[in-house]
Amino acid sequence: MNKAVNRIVKPLILSFAIITAVLGALGLALWALTFHPADIQPAPVACTGKAQPLEGGRTIKILSWNVQYMAGKAHWFFYEGGAEKAPTEAEVMQTLNRVARVIKDENPDIILLQEIDDGAKRTHYTDQLNMLCDRLEGMYPCRAEAFYWKAAFVPHPDIMGRVAMKLVILSKYQLSMAKRYQLPLIPENWIFQQFNLKRALLEARIPVGSRELIIMNTHLSAFAQGTDTMEKQVKAVKSIIKRHSRKNRAWIAGGDFNLLPPVNAYQALSPKQRAAYRRKTEIKPLFEAFKAIPGKEDLGGDSRKKWFTHFPNDPDIKAPNKTIDYIFYADKIKRESAYVRQSDTLKISDHLPVVAEFSLPAVSGGKK
């Protein structure tokens, strides 16, 4: 009897051990292929050449722009409803040149960029940050960066290769340090989550005498319908900013929030476009807590179209149709001017650059 049982049990135990070992090896391989940031971790900062000192009381210009990994506007990509996979290398180079042209013309003091690729298959393994900085010819000696999509190989049929995309802050002024804050993830299958984007907020600090100006750049989720991800990400961003406000620091936070403003923007969209958004926008807590560009006063009237920042790649949409990119700023900072640069940027990215000038307080910041 025991011999008969052993003839059955031993092979089962061996099979279980083999399956466990194989699954463990696959799990380790998956983990090694993908990106696992801490909740809060230092972000790389680099300064070359001589950065300008930033003095309190002066006016600074900020430009925030999702450059769509320099893909241009000639494609409707698979992840947004189209069929195309990637831009050509020539299109990437052309878009880099166009982005550099706009930046040189605007000549901002600080730049917040979203969707910068670094060694990704879809953009021909280019280092887009270095290539852009080469074209800017030393205008921005300091940079901070943080990845929010990174994997050595993504086994998706429309990707099948390396992904690497980051947030970037470029500055004419000295950066003392930077941090990467992990934002809440979309709840999904654990394996899918490892290969998916890990949205983040990048924070950099600029010395202003004995105080600091806090600069923040973020890009919230785009495909989180049916979950509470956007509420959680907005809450996390608000919490980070609130900590700086409580310490009486001067701060500016911008980026692609992928959310409509709280001014009846939902009703203005076609039924097809509404599918990606909620009637009651999740960004409302940020508008209630902080000053924004564009603000409710900009977006509530007939002039709201000049504040549109998104021009979808869908060929049925012929012009920018909504605002989803913003710059928020501290009470102690004064808005001098602001606009969305639309006229000559419509063929560069599916987003348009938001530009603002601010007067800093004479003594900027608070407790470090």
C-alpha contacts under 8 A as a table, 3 or more apart, distances in Angstrom:
res1	aa1	res2	aa2	distance
1	M	4	A	5.14
1	M	5	V	6.30
2	N	5	V	5.06
2	N	6	N	6.08
3	K	6	N	5.06
3	K	7	R	6.23
4	A	7	R	5.17
4	A	8	I	6.70
5	V	8	I	5.26
5	V	9	V	5.96
6	N	9	V	5.00
6	N	10	K	5.53
7	R	10	K	5.98
7	R	11	P	6.95
8	I	11	P	6.01
8	I	12	L	6.63
9	V	12	L	5.10
9	V	13	I	6.16
10	K	13	I	5.11
10	K	14	L	6.13
11	P	14	L	4.99
11	P	15	S	5.98
12	L	15	S	5.05
12	L	16	F	6.07
13	I	16	F	5.07
13	I	17	A	6.12
14	L	17	A	5.07
14	L	18	I	6.19
15	S	18	I	5.10
15	S	19	I	6.12
16	F	19	I	5.12
16	F	20	T	6.01
17	A	20	T	5.08
17	A	21	A	6.08
18	I	21	A	5.09
18	I	22	V	6.13
19	I	22	V	5.11
19	I	23	L	6.07
20	T	23	L	5.18
20	T	24	G	5.97
21	A	24	G	5.04
21	A	25	A	6.10
22	V	25	A	5.10
22	V	26	L	6.15
23	L	26	L	5.01
23	L	27	G	6.03
24	G	27	G	4.99
24	G	28	L	6.16
25	A	28	L	5.11
25	A	29	A	6.12
26	L	29	A	5.03
26	L	30	L	6.07
27	G	30	L	5.10
27	G	31	W	6.12
28	L	31	W	5.05
28	L	32	A	6.12
29	A	32	A	5.06
29	A	33	L	6.23
30	L	33	L	5.16
30	L	34	T	6.46
30	L	194	Q	7.87
31	W	34	T	5.44
31	W	35	F	7.67
31	W	194	Q	7.62
32	A	35	F	7.94
33	L	151	A	5.52
33	L	152	A	5.07
33	L	153	F	6.44
34	T	150	K	6.39
34	T	151	A	4.39
34	T	152	A	6.50
34	T	153	F	7.92
34	T	194	Q	6.16
34	T	195	F	6.28
35	F	149	W	7.55
35	F	150	K	5.58
35	F	151	A	6.05
35	F	194	Q	7.23
35	F	195	F	7.97
37	P	40	I	7.92
37	P	41	Q	7.50
37	P	182	Q	7.20
38	A	41	Q	5.86
38	A	181	Y	7.96
38	A	182	Q	6.91
39	D	180	R	8.00
39	D	181	Y	5.81
39	D	182	Q	4.87
39	D	183	L	7.80
40	I	179	K	6.84
40	I	180	R	5.69
40	I	181	Y	4.68
40	I	182	Q	6.31
41	Q	179	K	5.70
41	Q	180	R	5.37
41	Q	181	Y	6.82
42	P	177	M	7.89
42	P	178	A	5.99
42	P	179	K	4.46
42	P	180	R	6.04
43	A	144	A	6.76
43	A	145	E	6.28
43	A	146	A	5.94
43	A	177	M	7.75
43	A	178	A	5.08
43	A	179	K	4.73
43	A	180	R	5.51
43	A	202	L	7.67
44	P	144	A	5.67
44	P	145	E	5.95
44	P	146	A	7.28
44	P	178	A	6.77
45	V	142	C	7.31
45	V	143	R	5.72
45	V	144	A	4.52
45	V	145	E	7.04
45	V	175	L	7.14
45	V	176	S	7.97
45	V	177	M	6.42
45	V	178	A	6.45
46	A	142	C	5.62
46	A	143	R	5.42
46	A	144	A	6.61
47	C	50	K	7.90
47	C	51	A	7.37
47	C	141	P	5.25
47	C	142	C	4.09
47	C	143	R	6.40
47	C	174	Q	7.25
47	C	175	L	7.58
48	T	51	A	7.73
48	T	141	P	4.97
48	T	142	C	6.44
49	G	138	G	7.85
49	G	141	P	5.78
50	K	141	P	6.73
51	A	140	Y	7.85
51	A	141	P	5.77
51	A	142	C	6.90
51	A	172	K	5.71
51	A	173	Y	4.91
51	A	174	Q	5.22
52	Q	172	K	6.03
52	Q	173	Y	4.74
52	Q	174	Q	6.49
53	P	173	Y	5.72
53	P	174	Q	6.49
53	P	207	P	7.75
53	P	208	V	7.47
54	L	173	Y	6.15
54	L	174	Q	7.81
54	L	206	I	7.53
54	L	207	P	6.89
54	L	208	V	5.42
54	L	209	G	7.73
55	E	58	R	6.33
55	E	208	V	5.47
55	E	209	G	6.68
55	E	362	A	7.92
56	G	208	V	6.15
56	G	209	G	7.51
56	G	360	L	5.85
56	G	361	P	5.73
56	G	362	A	4.36
56	G	363	V	5.25
56	G	364	S	5.60
57	G	359	S	6.38
57	G	360	L	4.88
57	G	361	P	4.91
57	G	362	A	3.90
57	G	363	V	7.04
57	G	364	S	7.88
58	R	359	S	5.75
58	R	360	L	5.70
58	R	361	P	7.79
58	R	362	A	7.62
59	T	357	E	6.59
59	T	358	F	5.36
59	T	359	S	4.28
59	T	360	L	6.15
60	I	108	P	7.55
60	I	109	D	5.98
60	I	110	I	7.85
60	I	357	E	5.57
60	I	358	F	5.44
60	I	359	S	6.52
60	I	360	L	7.55
61	K	108	P	4.81
61	K	109	D	5.18
61	K	110	I	6.55
61	K	355	V	7.25
61	K	356	A	5.73
61	K	357	E	4.31
61	K	358	F	6.44
62	I	108	P	5.49
62	I	109	D	6.11
62	I	110	I	5.02
62	I	111	I	5.86
62	I	112	L	7.65
62	I	355	V	5.72
62	I	356	A	5.34
62	I	357	E	6.25
63	L	108	P	6.10
63	L	110	I	6.52
63	L	111	I	4.89
63	L	112	L	6.16
63	L	353	P	6.50
63	L	354	V	5.72
63	L	355	V	4.53
63	L	356	A	6.65
64	S	111	I	5.88
64	S	112	L	4.50
64	S	113	L	5.95
64	S	254	G	6.36
64	S	255	G	6.00
64	S	327	I	7.65
64	S	353	P	5.63
64	S	354	V	5.22
64	S	355	V	6.53
65	W	111	I	7.94
65	W	112	L	6.30
65	W	113	L	5.11
65	W	114	Q	6.29
65	W	255	G	6.96
65	W	256	D	7.66
65	W	351	H	6.91
65	W	352	L	6.40
65	W	353	P	4.51
65	W	354	V	6.46
66	N	113	L	5.70
66	N	114	Q	4.43
66	N	115	E	5.96
66	N	255	G	7.41
66	N	256	D	6.54
66	N	349	S	7.42
66	N	350	D	7.94
66	N	351	H	5.71
66	N	352	L	7.33
66	N	353	P	7.33
67	V	70	M	5.69
67	V	71	A	7.94
67	V	99	V	7.75
67	V	113	L	6.89
67	V	114	Q	6.32
67	V	115	E	6.04
67	V	116	I	7.14
67	V	348	I	7.49
67	V	349	S	5.40
67	V	350	D	7.57
67	V	351	H	6.75
68	Q	71	A	5.92
68	Q	72	G	7.36
68	Q	114	Q	7.45
68	Q	115	E	5.36
68	Q	116	I	7.37
68	Q	349	S	5.69
68	Q	350	D	6.68
68	Q	351	H	7.47
69	Y	115	E	4.98
69	Y	116	I	5.01
69	Y	117	D	5.52
69	Y	123	T	7.53
69	Y	128	Q	7.98
69	Y	165	M	7.81
70	M	91	E	7.76
70	M	92	V	5.18
70	M	93	M	7.81
70	M	95	T	5.31
70	M	96	L	6.11
70	M	116	I	7.55
70	M	348	I	7.65
70	M	349	S	7.15
71	A	74	A	7.97
71	A	86	A	7.38
71	A	87	P	5.33
71	A	91	E	6.50
71	A	92	V	5.54
71	A	95	T	6.80
71	A	123	T	7.71
71	A	348	I	7.94
71	A	349	S	7.08
72	G	75	H	7.57
72	G	87	P	7.56
72	G	91	E	6.59
72	G	92	V	7.10
72	G	95	T	5.78
72	G	347	K	6.33
72	G	348	I	4.86
72	G	349	S	5.14
72	G	350	D	7.66
73	K	313	N	6.52
73	K	346	L	7.95
73	K	347	K	5.25
73	K	348	I	6.07
73	K	349	S	5.80
73	K	350	D	6.60
74	A	313	N	7.88
75	H	84	E	6.40
75	H	86	A	7.85
75	H	87	P	7.22
75	H	313	N	6.61
76	W	80	E	7.09
76	W	81	G	7.27
76	W	82	G	4.73
76	W	83	A	6.59
76	W	84	E	5.93
76	W	313	N	5.13
76	W	314	D	5.84
76	W	315	P	7.32
77	F	80	E	5.68
77	F	81	G	6.65
77	F	82	G	4.76
77	F	83	A	5.61
77	F	84	E	4.56
77	F	85	K	5.75
77	F	86	A	7.24
77	F	313	N	7.69
78	F	81	G	5.40
78	F	82	G	4.53
78	F	83	A	4.52
78	F	84	E	5.45
78	F	85	K	6.11
78	F	158	D	7.48
79	Y	82	G	7.02
80	E	314	D	7.95
81	G	314	D	7.75
82	G	314	D	7.36
85	K	122	R	7.47
85	K	158	D	5.89
85	K	159	I	7.27
86	A	122	R	5.26
86	A	123	T	7.01
87	P	91	E	6.08
87	P	92	V	6.69
87	P	122	R	7.15
87	P	123	T	6.80
88	T	91	E	5.18
88	T	92	V	6.49
88	T	123	T	7.49
89	E	92	V	5.08
89	E	93	M	6.37
89	E	123	T	6.62
89	E	124	H	6.26
90	A	93	M	5.17
90	A	94	Q	6.16
91	E	94	Q	5.02
91	E	95	T	6.07
92	V	95	T	5.18
92	V	96	L	6.18
92	V	123	T	6.88
93	M	96	L	5.10
93	M	97	N	6.36
94	Q	97	N	5.18
94	Q	98	R	6.34
95	T	98	R	4.93
95	T	99	V	6.06
95	T	348	I	6.02
96	L	99	V	5.21
96	L	100	A	6.15
96	L	128	Q	7.79
96	L	131	M	7.63
96	L	132	L	6.21
97	N	100	A	5.16
97	N	101	R	6.18
97	N	132	L	7.85
97	N	135	R	7.25
98	R	101	R	5.02
98	R	102	V	6.43
98	R	348	I	6.73
99	V	102	V	5.30
99	V	103	I	6.28
99	V	348	I	7.12
100	A	103	I	5.11
100	A	104	K	6.05
100	A	132	L	6.52
100	A	135	R	6.20
100	A	136	L	6.17
101	R	104	K	5.25
101	R	105	D	6.17
102	V	105	D	5.10
102	V	106	E	6.12
102	V	345	T	7.97
103	I	106	E	5.14
103	I	107	N	5.68
103	I	108	P	7.06
103	I	136	L	7.99
104	K	107	N	4.98
104	K	136	L	6.97
108	P	111	I	6.67
109	D	171	S	6.07
109	D	172	K	5.59
109	D	173	Y	7.74
110	I	169	I	7.09
110	I	170	L	5.64
110	I	171	S	4.57
110	I	172	K	6.55
111	I	168	V	7.90
111	I	169	I	5.60
111	I	170	L	5.00
111	I	171	S	6.52
112	L	167	L	7.64
112	L	168	V	5.99
112	L	169	I	4.86
112	L	170	L	6.73
112	L	217	N	5.90
112	L	254	G	7.06
112	L	255	G	6.89
113	L	116	I	7.04
113	L	167	L	5.93
113	L	168	V	5.11
113	L	169	I	6.42
113	L	217	N	7.60
113	L	255	G	7.54
114	Q	166	K	6.72
114	Q	167	L	4.90
114	Q	168	V	6.57
114	Q	217	N	7.89
114	Q	218	T	7.32
114	Q	219	H	6.59
114	Q	255	G	6.99
114	Q	256	D	7.25
115	E	165	M	5.74
115	E	166	K	5.80
115	E	167	L	6.37
116	I	128	Q	6.23
116	I	129	L	6.71
116	I	165	M	5.33
116	I	166	K	5.24
116	I	167	L	6.51
116	I	168	V	7.32
117	D	120	A	6.06
117	D	123	T	7.18
117	D	126	T	7.23
117	D	127	D	6.61
117	D	128	Q	5.75
117	D	129	L	7.64
117	D	163	V	7.94
117	D	164	A	5.63
117	D	165	M	4.34
117	D	166	K	6.43
118	D	125	Y	6.71
118	D	126	T	5.92
118	D	127	D	4.41
118	D	128	Q	5.85
118	D	129	L	7.27
118	D	164	A	5.42
118	D	165	M	6.07
118	D	166	K	7.62
119	G	123	T	7.54
119	G	124	H	7.25
119	G	125	Y	3.76
119	G	126	T	5.11
119	G	127	D	5.68
119	G	162	R	7.45
119	G	163	V	7.29
119	G	164	A	6.17
120	A	123	T	5.65
120	A	124	H	6.43
120	A	125	Y	4.71
120	A	126	T	6.92
120	A	161	G	7.71
120	A	162	R	5.23
120	A	163	V	4.53
120	A	164	A	5.17
120	A	165	M	7.54
121	K	124	H	5.04
121	K	125	Y	5.22
121	K	159	I	7.81
121	K	161	G	5.77
121	K	162	R	5.34
121	K	163	V	6.42
122	R	125	Y	7.37
122	R	159	I	7.25
122	R	163	V	7.64
123	T	126	T	6.13
127	D	130	N	5.71
127	D	131	M	6.25
128	Q	131	M	5.01
128	Q	132	L	5.93
129	L	132	L	5.16
129	L	133	C	6.11
130	N	133	C	5.06
130	N	134	D	6.11
131	M	134	D	5.13
131	M	135	R	6.49
132	L	135	R	5.13
132	L	136	L	6.31
133	C	136	L	4.86
133	C	137	E	6.37
133	C	138	G	6.82
133	C	139	M	7.97
133	C	140	Y	7.46
134	D	137	E	5.27
134	D	138	G	7.21
136	L	139	M	5.73
136	L	140	Y	7.52
138	G	141	P	5.93
139	M	172	K	6.75
140	Y	143	R	7.43
140	Y	170	L	5.91
140	Y	171	S	5.23
140	Y	172	K	4.74
140	Y	173	Y	7.93
141	P	170	L	7.75
141	P	171	S	6.67
141	P	172	K	5.93
141	P	173	Y	7.58
142	C	170	L	5.89
142	C	171	S	5.15
142	C	172	K	6.37
142	C	173	Y	6.73
142	C	174	Q	6.30
142	C	175	L	6.44
143	R	168	V	7.03
143	R	169	I	5.53
143	R	170	L	4.57
143	R	171	S	6.15
143	R	175	L	7.52
144	A	168	V	5.78
144	A	169	I	5.15
144	A	170	L	6.73
144	A	175	L	7.97
144	A	178	A	6.51
144	A	204	A	6.82
145	E	166	K	6.53
145	E	167	L	5.53
145	E	168	V	4.45
145	E	169	I	6.35
145	E	202	L	7.13
146	A	166	K	5.25
146	A	167	L	5.28
146	A	168	V	6.73
146	A	180	R	6.25
146	A	200	A	7.93
146	A	202	L	6.34
147	F	150	K	6.65
147	F	164	A	6.97
147	F	165	M	5.63
147	F	166	K	3.92
147	F	167	L	6.29
148	Y	164	A	7.78
148	Y	165	M	6.06
148	Y	166	K	5.42
148	Y	167	L	7.26
148	Y	197	L	5.86
148	Y	198	K	4.90
148	Y	199	R	5.26
148	Y	200	A	6.04
149	W	163	V	6.57
149	W	164	A	5.37
149	W	165	M	5.09
149	W	166	K	6.86
149	W	196	N	6.89
149	W	197	L	4.57
149	W	198	K	5.87
149	W	199	R	7.65
150	K	162	R	7.60
150	K	163	V	5.24
150	K	164	A	4.30
150	K	165	M	6.48
150	K	195	F	7.81
150	K	197	L	7.53
151	A	154	V	6.47
151	A	162	R	5.78
151	A	163	V	5.36
151	A	164	A	6.61
151	A	195	F	6.56
152	A	161	G	6.94
152	A	162	R	4.61
152	A	163	V	6.61
153	F	160	M	6.51
153	F	161	G	4.49
153	F	162	R	4.47
153	F	163	V	6.92
154	V	159	I	6.38
154	V	160	M	5.38
154	V	161	G	5.39
154	V	162	R	6.30
154	V	163	V	7.13
154	V	195	F	6.31
155	P	159	I	6.84
155	P	160	M	4.90
155	P	161	G	7.03
156	H	159	I	5.17
156	H	160	M	5.42
157	P	160	M	5.80
159	I	162	R	7.92
167	L	202	L	6.79
167	L	217	N	6.95
167	L	218	T	7.01
167	L	219	H	7.86
168	V	202	L	7.77
168	V	217	N	7.55
169	I	204	A	7.58
169	I	217	N	7.19
171	S	174	Q	7.24
171	S	175	L	7.58
173	Y	206	I	6.84
174	Q	206	I	5.96
174	Q	207	P	6.95
175	L	178	A	7.70
175	L	204	A	6.64
175	L	205	R	5.63
175	L	206	I	4.81
175	L	207	P	7.02
176	S	204	A	7.55
176	S	205	R	5.66
176	S	206	I	5.92
176	S	207	P	6.59
177	M	204	A	5.87
177	M	205	R	5.66
177	M	206	I	7.93
178	A	202	L	7.17
178	A	203	E	5.37
178	A	204	A	4.18
178	A	205	R	6.31
179	K	202	L	5.91
179	K	203	E	5.15
179	K	204	A	6.55
180	R	200	A	6.67
180	R	201	L	5.88
180	R	202	L	4.78
180	R	203	E	6.42
181	Y	200	A	5.50
181	Y	201	L	5.09
181	Y	202	L	6.43
181	Y	203	E	7.90
182	Q	198	K	7.17
182	Q	199	R	6.49
182	Q	200	A	4.67
182	Q	201	L	6.68
183	L	198	K	7.26
183	L	199	R	5.51
183	L	200	A	5.01
183	L	201	L	7.05
183	L	233	Q	5.73
183	L	236	A	6.59
183	L	237	V	7.92
184	P	199	R	7.40
184	P	229	T	6.64
184	P	232	K	6.26
184	P	233	Q	5.67
184	P	236	A	7.73
185	L	193	Q	7.87
185	L	198	K	6.36
185	L	199	R	7.05
185	L	229	T	6.71
186	I	193	Q	7.62
186	I	221	S	7.98
186	I	224	A	6.28
186	I	227	T	7.36
186	I	229	T	5.64
187	P	193	Q	7.72
187	P	227	T	7.44
187	P	229	T	7.64
188	E	192	F	6.73
188	E	193	Q	6.14
189	N	192	F	5.31
189	N	193	Q	6.14
190	W	193	Q	5.04
190	W	194	Q	6.49
191	I	194	Q	5.37
191	I	195	F	7.02
192	F	195	F	5.47
192	F	196	N	6.16
193	Q	196	N	5.04
193	Q	197	L	7.74
199	R	218	T	7.88
199	R	219	H	6.55
199	R	220	L	6.11
199	R	221	S	6.65
200	A	218	T	6.12
200	A	219	H	6.83
200	A	220	L	7.51
201	L	216	M	6.74
201	L	217	N	5.74
201	L	218	T	4.49
201	L	219	H	7.23
201	L	237	V	7.51
202	L	216	M	5.56
202	L	217	N	5.16
202	L	218	T	6.26
203	E	214	I	6.89
203	E	215	I	5.67
203	E	216	M	4.41
203	E	217	N	6.52
204	A	214	I	6.00
204	A	215	I	5.22
204	A	216	M	6.42
205	R	212	E	6.15
205	R	213	L	5.78
205	R	214	I	4.79
205	R	215	I	6.19
206	I	212	E	5.39
206	I	213	L	5.10
206	I	214	I	6.50
206	I	215	I	7.70
207	P	210	S	6.90
207	P	211	R	5.93
207	P	212	E	4.49
207	P	213	L	6.45
208	V	211	R	5.07
208	V	212	E	5.05
208	V	213	L	6.57
208	V	363	V	7.83
208	V	364	S	6.33
208	V	365	G	7.81
209	G	212	E	7.53
209	G	363	V	7.97
211	R	363	V	7.50
211	R	364	S	5.89
211	R	365	G	5.03
211	R	366	G	6.20
211	R	367	K	7.52
211	R	368	K	7.13
212	E	249	R	7.11
212	E	250	A	7.18
212	E	364	S	6.33
212	E	365	G	5.08
212	E	366	G	7.44
212	E	368	K	7.42
213	L	249	R	6.97
213	L	250	A	5.24
213	L	251	W	5.63
213	L	252	I	7.92
213	L	364	S	6.56
213	L	365	G	6.00
214	I	249	R	7.34
214	I	250	A	6.25
214	I	251	W	4.43
214	I	252	I	6.34
215	I	251	W	5.83
215	I	252	I	5.11
215	I	253	A	5.91
216	M	251	W	7.70
216	M	252	I	6.19
216	M	253	A	4.35
216	M	254	G	6.26
217	N	253	A	5.82
217	N	254	G	5.16
217	N	255	G	5.37
218	T	253	A	7.84
218	T	254	G	6.53
218	T	255	G	4.93
218	T	256	D	6.48
218	T	257	F	7.33
219	H	255	G	5.72
219	H	256	D	4.73
219	H	257	F	5.62
219	H	258	N	7.56
220	L	230	M	7.44
220	L	233	Q	6.95
220	L	256	D	6.50
220	L	257	F	4.95
220	L	258	N	6.09
221	S	224	A	6.30
221	S	229	T	7.75
221	S	230	M	6.94
221	S	257	F	7.62
221	S	258	N	6.71
222	A	258	N	5.87
223	F	276	A	7.42
224	A	227	T	5.86
224	A	228	D	7.71
224	A	229	T	6.17
224	A	230	M	7.02
225	Q	276	A	6.52
225	Q	277	Y	7.45
227	T	230	M	7.73
228	D	231	E	5.49
228	D	232	K	6.40
229	T	232	K	5.13
229	T	233	Q	6.11
230	M	233	Q	5.04
230	M	234	V	6.03
230	M	282	E	6.35
231	E	234	V	5.23
231	E	235	K	6.07
231	E	282	E	5.56
231	E	283	I	7.68
232	K	235	K	5.03
232	K	236	A	6.17
233	Q	236	A	5.03
233	Q	237	V	6.23
234	V	237	V	5.14
234	V	238	K	6.05
234	V	282	E	7.22
234	V	283	I	6.42
234	V	285	P	7.56
234	V	286	L	7.27
235	K	238	K	5.08
235	K	239	S	6.11
235	K	285	P	7.80
236	A	239	S	5.09
236	A	240	I	6.36
237	V	240	I	5.23
237	V	241	I	6.30
238	K	241	I	5.18
238	K	242	K	5.94
238	K	285	P	7.76
238	K	286	L	6.40
239	S	242	K	5.04
239	S	243	R	6.35
240	I	243	R	5.43
240	I	244	H	6.94
241	I	244	H	5.30
241	I	245	S	6.31
241	I	251	W	7.90
242	K	245	S	4.85
242	K	246	R	6.03
243	R	246	R	5.26
243	R	247	K	6.52
244	H	247	K	5.20
244	H	248	N	6.42
244	H	249	R	5.38
244	H	250	A	7.65
244	H	251	W	7.32
245	S	248	N	4.95
245	S	249	R	5.70
245	S	250	A	7.52
245	S	251	W	7.93
245	S	330	A	7.23
246	R	249	R	7.63
247	K	366	G	5.75
247	K	367	K	5.55
247	K	368	K	7.70
248	N	365	G	6.08
248	N	366	G	4.74
248	N	367	K	6.94
249	R	330	A	8.00
249	R	364	S	6.98
249	R	365	G	3.73
249	R	366	G	4.56
249	R	367	K	6.98
250	A	330	A	5.84
250	A	332	K	6.56
250	A	333	I	6.81
250	A	360	L	7.88
250	A	364	S	5.85
250	A	365	G	4.63
250	A	366	G	7.49
251	W	329	Y	5.90
251	W	330	A	5.46
251	W	333	I	7.93
251	W	365	G	7.92
252	I	327	I	7.04
252	I	328	F	5.88
252	I	329	Y	4.44
252	I	330	A	6.50
253	A	327	I	5.62
253	A	328	F	5.11
253	A	329	Y	6.20
254	G	325	D	7.59
254	G	326	Y	5.58
254	G	327	I	4.03
254	G	328	F	6.05
255	G	325	D	5.77
255	G	326	Y	5.94
255	G	327	I	6.66
256	D	324	I	6.33
256	D	325	D	4.46
256	D	326	Y	6.75
257	F	324	I	5.78
257	F	325	D	5.63
257	F	326	Y	7.08
258	N	324	I	5.00
258	N	325	D	6.91
259	L	277	Y	7.04
259	L	281	T	6.60
259	L	282	E	6.95
259	L	283	I	6.23
259	L	323	T	7.85
259	L	324	I	5.05
259	L	325	D	7.88
260	L	265	A	6.30
260	L	266	Y	7.03
260	L	277	Y	7.29
260	L	281	T	6.02
260	L	283	I	7.29
260	L	322	K	7.29
260	L	323	T	6.09
260	L	324	I	5.33
261	P	264	N	7.64
261	P	265	A	6.43
261	P	281	T	6.74
261	P	283	I	6.80
261	P	284	K	7.32
261	P	296	K	7.73
261	P	299	L	7.90
261	P	323	T	6.88
261	P	324	I	7.05
262	P	265	A	7.02
262	P	280	K	7.35
262	P	281	T	6.09
262	P	283	I	7.32
262	P	284	K	5.90
262	P	287	F	7.81
262	P	296	K	7.42
263	V	296	K	6.60
263	V	299	L	6.77
263	V	300	G	5.96
264	N	267	Q	5.81
264	N	268	A	7.21
264	N	279	R	7.93
265	A	268	A	5.35
265	A	269	L	7.05
265	A	322	K	7.37
266	Y	269	L	5.64
266	Y	274	R	6.46
266	Y	277	Y	7.40
266	Y	278	R	7.24
266	Y	279	R	5.57
267	Q	270	S	7.83
267	Q	279	R	7.64
269	L	272	K	7.91
269	L	273	Q	5.82
269	L	274	R	5.90
269	L	321	N	7.56
269	L	322	K	7.93
270	S	273	Q	5.23
270	S	274	R	6.20
271	P	274	R	5.09
271	P	275	A	6.76
272	K	275	A	5.79
273	Q	276	A	6.32
273	Q	277	Y	7.86
274	R	277	Y	5.41
274	R	278	R	7.28
275	A	278	R	7.76
277	Y	281	T	7.25
278	R	281	T	5.43
278	R	282	E	7.61
281	T	284	K	6.12
282	E	285	P	7.31
283	I	286	L	5.68
283	I	287	F	6.80
284	K	287	F	5.15
284	K	288	E	6.16
285	P	288	E	5.05
285	P	289	A	6.12
286	L	289	A	5.17
286	L	290	F	5.82
287	F	290	F	5.51
287	F	291	K	6.60
287	F	292	A	6.55
287	F	295	G	7.77
290	F	328	F	6.40
290	F	329	Y	6.67
290	F	330	A	6.90
290	F	331	D	7.59
291	K	295	G	7.03
291	K	328	F	5.58
291	K	329	Y	5.69
291	K	330	A	6.92
291	K	331	D	7.09
292	A	295	G	4.73
292	A	296	K	7.97
292	A	326	Y	6.74
292	A	327	I	5.73
292	A	328	F	4.37
292	A	329	Y	6.51
293	I	326	Y	5.56
293	I	327	I	5.03
293	I	328	F	6.23
293	I	338	A	7.15
293	I	356	A	7.80
294	P	297	E	7.87
294	P	298	D	5.71
294	P	299	L	6.76
294	P	307	W	6.75
294	P	326	Y	6.30
294	P	327	I	7.30
294	P	338	A	7.80
294	P	339	Y	7.92
295	G	298	D	5.26
295	G	299	L	6.39
296	K	299	L	5.13
296	K	300	G	5.81
297	E	300	G	5.73
297	E	301	G	7.52
298	D	301	G	6.90
298	D	303	S	7.17
298	D	304	R	6.28
298	D	307	W	7.47
299	L	303	S	7.05
299	L	304	R	4.47
299	L	305	K	7.97
299	L	307	W	6.98
300	G	303	S	7.88
300	G	304	R	6.37
301	G	304	R	5.78
302	D	305	K	7.43
303	S	306	K	5.86
303	S	307	W	7.57
304	R	307	W	5.39
304	R	308	F	6.98
305	K	308	F	5.25
305	K	320	P	7.97
305	K	321	N	7.47
305	K	322	K	7.58
306	K	339	Y	7.89
306	K	340	V	6.84
306	K	342	Q	7.67
307	W	322	K	7.92
307	W	323	T	6.39
307	W	339	Y	6.97
307	W	340	V	5.70
308	F	320	P	5.90
308	F	321	N	6.09
308	F	322	K	4.73
308	F	323	T	4.40
308	F	324	I	7.74
308	F	340	V	7.32
308	F	352	L	7.91
309	T	320	P	6.66
309	T	321	N	7.81
309	T	322	K	6.22
309	T	323	T	4.82
309	T	324	I	6.28
309	T	325	D	6.09
309	T	340	V	6.80
309	T	342	Q	7.99
309	T	351	H	5.47
309	T	352	L	4.82
309	T	353	P	7.08
309	T	354	V	7.43
310	H	320	P	5.35
310	H	321	N	6.30
310	H	322	K	5.58
310	H	323	T	6.01
310	H	324	I	6.63
310	H	325	D	7.81
310	H	350	D	5.87
310	H	351	H	4.58
310	H	352	L	6.31
311	F	317	I	7.65
311	F	319	A	5.95
311	F	320	P	3.97
311	F	321	N	6.16
311	F	322	K	7.61
311	F	346	L	7.45
311	F	349	S	7.96
311	F	350	D	4.83
311	F	351	H	5.94
311	F	352	L	7.69
312	P	317	I	6.71
312	P	320	P	7.14
312	P	321	N	7.93
312	P	350	D	5.47
312	P	351	H	7.92
313	N	317	I	7.42
313	N	350	D	6.28
314	D	317	I	5.66
315	P	318	K	6.86
317	I	320	P	7.84
317	I	321	N	7.98
325	D	354	V	7.32
326	Y	354	V	7.16
327	I	354	V	7.69
329	Y	333	I	6.71
330	A	333	I	5.47
331	D	334	K	7.35
332	K	360	L	7.48
332	K	361	P	6.33
333	I	358	F	6.48
333	I	359	S	5.94
333	I	360	L	5.23
333	I	361	P	6.21
334	K	358	F	5.42
334	K	359	S	5.06
334	K	360	L	6.73
335	R	338	A	7.61
335	R	356	A	7.43
335	R	357	E	6.24
335	R	358	F	4.68
335	R	359	S	6.53
336	E	356	A	7.50
336	E	357	E	5.33
336	E	358	F	5.29
336	E	359	S	6.64
337	S	356	A	5.60
337	S	357	E	5.19
337	S	358	F	7.27
338	A	354	V	7.62
338	A	355	V	5.59
338	A	356	A	4.11
338	A	357	E	6.32
339	Y	354	V	6.13
339	Y	355	V	5.46
339	Y	356	A	6.51
340	V	352	L	6.64
340	V	353	P	5.76
340	V	354	V	4.57
340	V	355	V	6.02
341	R	344	D	7.38
341	R	345	T	6.83
341	R	352	L	6.36
341	R	353	P	5.65
341	R	354	V	6.55
341	R	355	V	7.20
342	Q	345	T	5.45
342	Q	346	L	6.29
342	Q	352	L	6.21
342	Q	353	P	7.65
343	S	346	L	6.64
344	D	347	K	7.62
345	T	348	I	5.36
345	T	349	S	7.25
345	T	352	L	6.38
345	T	353	P	7.94
346	L	349	S	6.75
346	L	350	D	7.48
346	L	352	L	7.10
347	K	350	D	7.83
349	S	352	L	6.81
360	L	364	S	6.65
361	P	364	S	5.23
